[in-house]
């Protein structure tokens, strides 16, 4: 009986990690890399969708439209179980359709089109007094239209800003990291108040030789209207802040100071921004607690797309922020300690022994729905130059599958979401089962498990040089399917391994 109770306790410890709600206000991370800051000249953007959002994915094909056609703007698509699920989806309004719309990758927050335009996202909420839910656009619908209509980042920023100003923006504060094969922009937007149709926004181009990060706090500071090549914003930014008591009208205006929410401690960064920027540029000597971090920094070494993968896996292991450091048996870390400890377990352990767990919000989280790293390469044809390295579940555990601009098909496993139903063959559960079982005895499993993640990553990259030589629709579809099937088969083997290891109840 004692062994059964132990095993059940461990199961609760593990599986509550994704049943537990996310930390309020901290639900996404995006890392961006300019082309001169990357090892190969790639432009990189990324996104972790940390919350209970859909994980099904489709490729929406390019279309021609007749004069007078209208584009339907909807709300509620983020929680659906499949492409055909309309539960909770509402038609909000319409705008004139474009003559031609590009093919795009339809993730929860649409992210990549056939022209190598890629978008990452993080929410910063902002003052609730600015939100007008009756407005037409949510952030994901602005992303969708930008991907359908634009072939470069600057035009996408301008289109989204102008559409939100004209038709109204009904979401909380949002940051989009908008990239093409030559440049990347950091775009932030808020509403202008209940009952008010419009938007206030600002966007800054990240210098080619620098890297940036957004993690649920607005980060743009001074409005640089004198440099329109590298900075864009709406005309009403200061007016909106002044009207809502968010700026005194006398001090120098700062976008992040005016439009951040009450969450946090009054700075333009938290643990994630600091960790990522200080890891990439240790020579700067950045100190946690300093009033403000720069929006972007020049990295000490050039950054690869694999480096971004690694940063999205970060749990601060071995640092003072390591949540596992005090969960010990004698002089060793407990085998069941894991960096994704839930609030309930934190409270339980700290009740037994105050100060046991001082957890910080890690970059990777157990409640992540999906994440992507988008690599954009000007020297290759668009169909293979743009690749979305897509992953479901915890970014520190699941392998990444390449989806190219030229793909026209995806594996069937991506046609269903597994958040509210257990579909054994959907992509989410294909990887989640092994991920959660590994977490049962994470300290004894992590070395083996992490090695499997790196093996799969190496396999996914190994075939790229040949694929890039003469890419075709068939070869791109086949490569994505090959990598997915290899990863799915390996994670099924890992699932069996960890059931055997943990199933005895010891």
DOSERO-790175 format. One record per residue (C-alpha): x, y, z; residue in one letter. Coordinates in steps of 0.1 Angstrom, whole numbers, padded with zeros to 4 digits, always signed. Example, Ala and Ser with C-alpha at 12.3 -4.5 7.8 and 13.67 -1.06 7.14 Angstrom:
<sites>
+0123-0045+0078A+0137-0011+0071S
</sites>
This chain:
<sites>
+0000+0000+0000X+0028+0024+0008X+0043+0020-0027X+0009+0027-0043X+0004+0059-0023X+0040+0070-0032X+0033+0064-0069X-0001+0082-0068X+0016+0111-0051X+0042+0114-0078X+0016+0112-0105X-0003+0141-0089X+0030+0160-0086X+0037+0155-0123X+0004+0158-0140X-0009+0188-0120X+0019+0207-0137X-0002+0213-0168X-0037+0212-0151X-0026+0241-0129X-0033+0276-0144X-0004+0297-0156X+0011+0325-0136X-0011+0355-0142X+0003+0379-0167X+0033+0357-0178X+0021+0336-0207X+0045+0340-0237X+0081+0346-0246X+0096+0358-0279X+0133+0360-0288X+0143+0379-0319X+0176+0379-0338X+0188+0404-0365X+0205+0390-0396X+0240+0403-0386X+0236+0388-0351X+0229+0353-0364X+0256+0328-0373X+0244+0323-0409X+0226+0356-0417X+0192+0343-0408X+0166+0366-0393X+0148+0348-0364X+0116+0354-0345X+0099+0330-0320X+0069+0325-0298X+0059+0303-0268X+0022+0301-0265X+0020+0295-0228X-0016+0288-0219X-0047+0267-0227X-0048+0274-0264X-0054+0253-0294X-0027+0231-0308X-0042+0221-0342X-0024+0236-0372X-0034+0240-0409X-0018+0255-0440X-0042+0280-0455X-0037+0282-0492X-0032+0314-0513X-0064+0327-0529X-0076+0352-0555X-0107+0373-0546X-0133+0390-0567X-0140+0428-0564X-0164+0435-0536X-0156+0404-0516X-0154+0409-0478X-0131+0394-0453X-0148+0380-0422X-0132+0389-0388X-0139+0364-0361X-0133+0359-0324X-0130+0327-0304X-0108+0306-0326X-0081+0302-0300X-0100+0275-0280X-0113+0253-0308X-0106+0216-0310X-0102+0213-0348X-0104+0234-0379X-0141+0226-0383X-0150+0234-0347X-0171+0265-0345X-0180+0263-0308X-0176+0298-0293X-0165+0313-0326X-0183+0346-0334X-0184+0368-0365X-0175+0402-0353X-0175+0421-0386X-0161+0424-0421X-0135+0445-0440X-0129+0447-0477X-0110+0417-0490X-0076+0419-0507X-0074+0409-0544X-0048+0382-0535X-0040+0366-0502X-0008+0346-0495X-0006+0311-0482X+0001+0310-0444X+0007+0287-0415X-0025+0289-0393X-0013+0283-0358X-0032+0296-0328X-0015+0329-0334X-0009+0328-0372X+0029+0329-0377X+0044+0324-0412X+0035+0330-0448X+0049+0319-0482X+0069+0351-0485X+0091+0345-0454X+0071+0369-0432X+0071+0355-0397X+0055+0368-0365X+0059+0360-0328X+0036+0372-0300X+0035+0380-0263X+0008+0396-0242X+0014+0424-0218X-0022+0433-0210X-0016+0469-0202X-0041+0491-0182X-0075+0475-0183X-0090+0509-0187X-0077+0509-0223X-0095+0477-0234X-0126+0481-0256X-0138+0445-0263X-0165+0459-0287X-0137+0468-0312X-0132+0447-0343X-0097+0433-0340X-0080+0409-0317X-0043+0405-0321X-0045+0371-0338X-0068+0385-0364X-0044+0413-0371X-0016+0387-0375X-0038+0367-0399X-0045+0397-0422X-0009+0408-0422X+0003+0373-0433X-0023+0372-0460X-0016+0406-0474X+0021+0415-0467X+0055+0402-0479X+0077+0422-0456X+0078+0432-0419X+0076+0470-0423X+0044+0468-0444X+0029+0443-0419X+0035+0467-0390X+0020+0496-0409X-0010+0475-0420X-0018+0462-0386X-0014+0496-0370X-0036+0513-0395X-0063+0486-0395X-0065+0488-0357X-0067+0526-0357X-0095+0525-0383X-0116+0496-0371X-0107+0494-0335X-0085+0472-0313X-0103+0451-0287X-0075+0431-0271X-0052+0439-0241X-0017+0451-0247X+0002+0430-0271X+0037+0427-0285X+0043+0412-0320X+0079+0404-0331X+0075+0408-0369X+0103+0395-0391X+0111+0390-0428X+0143+0377-0444X+0161+0411-0440X+0148+0427-0408X+0128+0423-0376X+0105+0448-0358X+0093+0449-0322X+0056+0461-0324X+0035+0470-0293X-0002+0480-0293X-0029+0489-0269X-0065+0500-0271X-0076+0536-0264X-0103+0531-0239X-0138+0515-0233X-0162+0528-0259X-0134+0542-0280X-0127+0528-0315X-0090+0529-0323X-0055+0519-0312X-0022+0533-0299X+0009+0516-0311X+0047+0519-0315X+0072+0498-0334X+0110+0498-0334X+0133+0480-0358X+0159+0458-0341X+0193+0467-0354X+0207+0440-0377X+0235+0432-0353X+0214+0428-0322X+0190+0405-0304X+0158+0413-0284X+0133+0397-0262X+0097+0402-0252X+0081+0384-0222X+0048+0400-0212X+0060+0435-0204X+0061+0464-0228X+0097+0473-0236X+0096+0502-0261X+0107+0534-0243X+0112+0568-0260X+0092+0576-0292X+0118+0581-0319X+0097+0599-0344X+0127+0615-0360X+0139+0582-0373X+0110+0569-0395X+0133+0543-0411X+0137+0525-0378X+0107+0537-0357X+0070+0539-0364X+0041+0548-0342X+0005+0562-0342X+0000+0599-0338X-0022+0595-0307X+0002+0577-0283X+0008+0606-0258X-0028+0618-0261X-0041+0584-0250X-0017+0582-0221X-0025+0617-0209X-0063+0612-0212X-0061+0581-0190X-0038+0595-0164X-0009+0573-0175X+0015+0601-0181X+0019+0635-0165X+0024+0654-0198X+0057+0669-0185X+0083+0642-0181X+0098+0625-0211X+0073+0601-0226X+0081+0563-0223X+0058+0538-0240X+0065+0510-0215X+0061+0532-0185X+0028+0545-0197X+0012+0513-0209X+0025+0485-0187X+0000+0468-0164X+0001+0468-0126X+0016+0433-0127X+0053+0432-0119X+0076+0456-0100X+0077+0487-0122X+0105+0478-0146X+0105+0469-0183X+0117+0433-0177X+0114+0403-0154X+0135+0371-0150X+0131+0360-0186X+0142+0391-0203X+0171+0395-0180X+0182+0359-0183X+0181+0358-0221X+0198+0392-0227X+0225+0386-0200X+0231+0351-0213X+0236+0364-0249X+0256+0395-0239X+0274+0387-0205X+0301+0414-0213X+0275+0441-0208X+0274+0433-0171X+0236+0437-0168X+0223+0436-0133X+0190+0423-0122X+0172+0451-0104X+0185+0479-0127X+0157+0502-0136X+0156+0494-0173X+0170+0470-0198X+0178+0480-0234X+0152+0468-0259X+0180+0449-0277X+0217+0441-0273X+0246+0431-0294X+0254+0395-0284X+0290+0385-0275X+0288+0357-0300X+0266+0353-0330X+0234+0333-0323X+0222+0302-0341X+0187+0290-0344X+0197+0261-0321X+0208+0287-0295X+0173+0301-0296X+0159+0265-0291X+0182+0263-0260X+0171+0296-0246X+0134+0285-0249X+0143+0254-0229X+0158+0274-0200X+0148+0266-0164X+0177+0285-0146X+0191+0252-0135X+0222+0256-0113X+0215+0293-0107X+0202+0310-0076X+0168+0310-0093X+0167+0272-0096X+0134+0260-0081X+0148+0226-0073X+0179+0236-0053X+0162+0231-0019X+0140+0201-0027X+0165+0176-0013X+0170+0142+0003X+0201+0145+0024X+0228+0161+0003X+0211+0153-0031X+0183+0169-0050X+0152+0148-0047X+0145+0126-0078X+0110+0140-0080X+0121+0177-0080X+0114+0194-0113X+0118+0230-0124X+0081+0233-0134X+0067+0229-0099X+0031+0241-0096X+0017+0267-0072X-0001+0240-0052X+0031+0220-0047X+0051+0251-0039X+0026+0260-0012X+0026+0224+0002X+0063+0222+0004X+0067+0256+0019X+0041+0248+0045X+0061+0218+0056X+0094+0236+0055X+0091+0274+0048X+0115+0286+0022X+0119+0253+0004X+0108+0266-0030X+0114+0301-0042X+0103+0295-0078X+0108+0320-0106X+0089+0320-0139X+0111+0299-0162X+0113+0304-0199X+0100+0269-0206X+0068+0260-0188X+0047+0229-0184X+0015+0247-0194X+0028+0256-0229X+0004+0248-0257X+0029+0251-0285X+0060+0271-0295X+0079+0280-0326X+0112+0294-0338X+0110+0309-0372X+0141+0311-0393X+0141+0334-0424X+0169+0332-0450X+0173+0356-0479X+0198+0335-0498X+0174+0306-0504X+0141+0304-0523X+0112+0314-0502X+0097+0280-0502X+0126+0265-0483X+0143+0297-0469X+0115+0302-0444X+0111+0274-0418X+0089+0273-0387X+0105+0249-0361X+0072+0239-0344X+0068+0221-0311X+0039+0212-0288X+0038+0210-0250X+0068+0220-0229X+0095+0236-0250X+0122+0221-0228X+0110+0186-0236X+0093+0182-0270X+0112+0179-0303X+0108+0206-0330X+0094+0197-0364X+0103+0218-0395X+0074+0233-0414X+0086+0252-0445X+0070+0281-0464X+0066+0257-0493X+0048+0230-0474X+0012+0223-0486X+0005+0195-0462X+0011+0186-0426X+0010+0152-0408X-0025+0142-0398X-0015+0144-0361X-0017+0182-0363X-0054+0182-0374X-0067+0180-0338X-0061+0198-0305X-0056+0177-0274X-0062+0204-0248X-0097+0194-0238X-0098+0158-0252X-0075+0129-0251X-0068+0120-0287X-0040+0094-0286X-0027+0101-0320X-0028+0139-0320X+0005+0157-0319X+0001+0171-0284X-0005+0138-0267X+0020+0120-0288X+0047+0141-0271X+0030+0150-0238X+0027+0114-0225X+0065+0108-0225X+0072+0144-0213X+0050+0141-0183X+0062+0106-0174X+0098+0117-0176X+0090+0145-0151X+0079+0119-0125X+0115+0112-0117X+0130+0142-0135X+0164+0144-0117X+0172+0108-0126X+0157+0111-0161X+0167+0145-0173X+0202+0136-0186X+0188+0107-0207X+0158+0127-0218X+0177+0158-0228X+0201+0136-0248X+0171+0123-0268X+0159+0159-0275X+0193+0168-0289X+0195+0136-0310X+0162+0144-0326X+0173+0180-0332X+0204+0168-0349X+0184+0144-0371X+0160+0172-0381X+0189+0194-0393X+0210+0167-0409X+0189+0165-0441X+0185+0202-0447X+0215+0208-0470X+0203+0182-0495X+0167+0194-0492X+0177+0230-0498X+0195+0222-0530X+0164+0215-0552X+0133+0220-0530X+0099+0210-0542X+0064+0208-0527X+0067+0170-0525X+0102+0170-0509X+0092+0196-0483X+0060+0178-0473X+0079+0145-0472X+0107+0160-0450X+0083+0174-0425X+0064+0141-0424X+0097+0121-0420X+0109+0142-0391X+0075+0141-0373X+0072+0103-0377X+0107+0097-0364X+0101+0120-0334X+0067+0104-0327X+0081+0069-0328X+0110+0078-0305X+0087+0095-0280X+0065+0065-0279X+0095+0044-0270X+0104+0069-0243X+0069+0067-0230X+0072+0029-0226X+0106+0033-0209X+0094+0058-0183X+0063+0037-0176X+0085+0008-0168X+0108+0029-0147X+0081+0047-0127X+0053+0022-0128X+0066+0001-0099X+0058+0029-0075X+0092+0032-0060X
</sites>
